[in-house]
Amino acid sequence: MAAEGCEEEMSGNGELEESSAMEASDDPALSSTEMAVNSEENGSLAVAPEAPEAPVGSDPATFTMPQAAEEEEGELPADFERLWKAAHDNPQDFTSWTDLLQYCEQESHVTASRRALEAFLVRYPLCYGYWKKFADLERRAGYNNKAEEVCVQGLQAIPLSVDLWIHYINLLLGTLDMNLPESPTRIRSVLEDAVVAAGLDFHSDRLWDLYVEWEKEQGNMKNAAAVLDRVLKVPTQLYNTHYDKFKEHLNGHEPKEVLSSEEYEELRALCRQSQKAERAERAQEEEEEERPPGEEEPATPEGTDSEELMQKIREQVLIRRDKVYQDNEGEVRKRWHYEDAIKRPYFHVKPLDRHQLRSWHSYLDWEIAQLSNDTKDPQQDPNQAAAEGSEVTAQPQEQSEDTAVATDDHRVRILFERCLIACALYEEFWTRYTQYLEPQSVDEARAVFKRACEIHLIYKPNIHMQWATFEERHGDLTEARRVLEALEKTLPGLAVVRLRRAALERRAGQLDQSEALLQEAVAESKEKPTLHAFYSIKLARLLLKLGRNPSRARTVLQEALEISPDNDKLHLNLLELEVSGDPWASAEAVQECVTRALAAPLAPHTKILFSQRGLQFAEDYSNSIQSVLSVYEEHQKLLKELGGTKREAENGDEDPEKLSKSEDGTAVAVSAPTMPHVPITTPPPPVMGTDATSQAAYGGYGSWYQQPQYGSYGYQNTWNYNQGYYPPS
């Protein structure tokens, strides 16, 4: 049941039928009457109330469910509420929905089924089989107008569904009184909408056949021939059967009955002239009597033309169509292996394998390349769009560059729409479609974003953030804000969304609003220390870098450290803040940061990093050698306590080739950097009043900070402001 509604009658939604060759079956098409659904509930075919026509090319994101009929059936089935709750508690669980729908169908409860189908189709509108079930439900209940509304809404959501179009047409054939003059007009209008919306689909043959057969049943042989003329130019799976049907149609009727008046008169005159020329050449018959100058040839009364002339006209018709057919066959051959690679053209929640995804990408690449080639080197394109008009002649037409490009662009869009049925749950294809549409129409690209984010990819953040970026790039900051706010409500606690919102306000010049968003995030994440520290760092940097308020930034970091004293990133950012200030005014604050970090429950290598940073700051900015030596002594004690083996490197006599462990624990060969034999910085002479121990210690310090393993403690280059003074690790 999980796949029912998505997989039933899949050929109508593009299932590629297995065949060993390109030849299609020759089964005769059913008449539209045989295709129609016979309703037992409607004994007399009364005219149904006027229902809205299925919109052609409408935005599938704009569809709304029809209002339910007012009739209620009393209490709902026993297990309905349980299954309903299970589906709504986890709306992404497709199986829970199909269990609910199957239960309602088994119970034959109209109200329960209606409620379940409405809720399901809002979330999974591409399951055309369930739209058909919904329409049948309303029709069996006697609500023909509601059934039509369901079909219209379904076709707004999935306009490429050949099955759903046929179901809608059959519904009209089963409910409208065809004896009324307006009924055939309405049926023809819907059929025309159907071939315009889905006629370019590679598997749209049944829809074209239905159109042709219905016109024949109405006695409109010219219209039937015109429809066949149109489909002869569309690359479809059963392209060859359409040509066979055209030949059969032409041979079964007089040419005047199937051809347009213009084409018939043109071919008739051409063939009569050809007959005259043949007679003159053969000299087998007497020369025809010439009419006086200016006298037009009288119209030949019906039935006076010879069968030989009619046959010549048919031959000329087929000569013209044969060129169209050959060109169309070439287009079919180009697409055949792409179509053959597509194994699941319908929607399902089950993931597609990589081969299927690559097949769609390859097909799109090829179709877009065709458009690019036509743009660079426009040639006459035999393929016309399905919407060229209800009566199409087969006369060779000069096709302009703009028309050719527009036709190919329409084919690309149709292929994208087909792809987004099978791959509706994959962001990459939606993104690719918007990138294709954006240079042509911002509004169309926006509509695709809307469909993706509000229907199919509600819980995938990347496409939402791309939509927000799209709106910001095109100047609609209000919509960009709305998109991000809606995403945050759907996926609360997602840090990247809050940061995008803050960045959007900052770029818009709303620094106060950006700060407020980060402050709110800090306040709301106190129960999650890691997230709280993350937001605190972001807020502190904003206050420091843009707000020019180090005092407030310091307060934010200090408050965060009270909640997360073991977060080394908070300590590092607070130290960075202090180091970036006035070196003489901030000396005490820097040492306080170092002391706080050393007292915190941090990893040994992190503590060594902070001690190194404090030592470097003292060396760079301290006004007293005594303070430098004091910091150095404390650092040596820490090294001895936490990483004593590192002190051996101070002597400088270690083998320059040594092994150093990286952060992930793997051993890496480290070569000592090339440097002159004379130290970069010569230790100063002994300071008056200092003892030998201190002097020796200071001299040892001079060699210590030049050692290559200095960086192996995790010291980051971002802290090393004097690259020339301290050799790189």
Secondary structure, 3 states (H helix, E strand, C coil): CCCCCCCCCHHHHCCCCCCCCCCCCCCCCCCHHHHCCCCCCCCCCCCCCCCCCCCCCCCHHHCCCCCCCCCCCCCCCCCHHHHHHHHHHCCCCHHHHHHHHHHHHHHCCHHHHHHHHHHHHHHCCCCHHHHHHHHHHHHHCCCHHHHHHHHHHHHHHCCCCHHHHHHHHHHHHHHCCCCCCHHHHHHHHHHHHHHHHHCCCCCCHHHHHHHHHHHHHCCCHHHHHHHHHHHCCCCCCCHHHHHHHHHHHHHCCCHHHHCCHHHHHHHHHHHHHHHHHHHHHHCCCCCCCCCCCCCCCCCCCCCCCCHHHHHHHHHHHHHHHHHHHHHHHHHHHHHHHHHHHCCCCCCCCCCCCHHHHHHHHHHHHHHHHHHHHHHHCCCCCCCCCCCCCCCCCCCCCCCCHHHHHHHHHHHHHHHHHHHHHHCCCCHHHHHHHHHHHCCCCHHHHHHHHHHHHHHHCCCCHHHHHHHHHHHHHCCCHHHHHHHHHHHHHHCCCCHHHHHHHHHHHHHCCCHHHHHHHHHHHHHHCCCCHHHHHHHHHHHHHHHHHHCCCHHHHHHHHHHHHHHCCCCHHHHHHHHHHHHCCCCCCCHHHHHHHHHHHHHCCCCHHHHHHHHHHHHHHHHHHCCCHHHHHHHHHHHHHHHHHHHHHHHHHHHCCCCCEEEEECCCCCEEEEECCCCCCCCCCCCCCCCCCCCHHHHHHHHHHHHHCCCHHHHHHCCCHHHCCCCCCCCCC
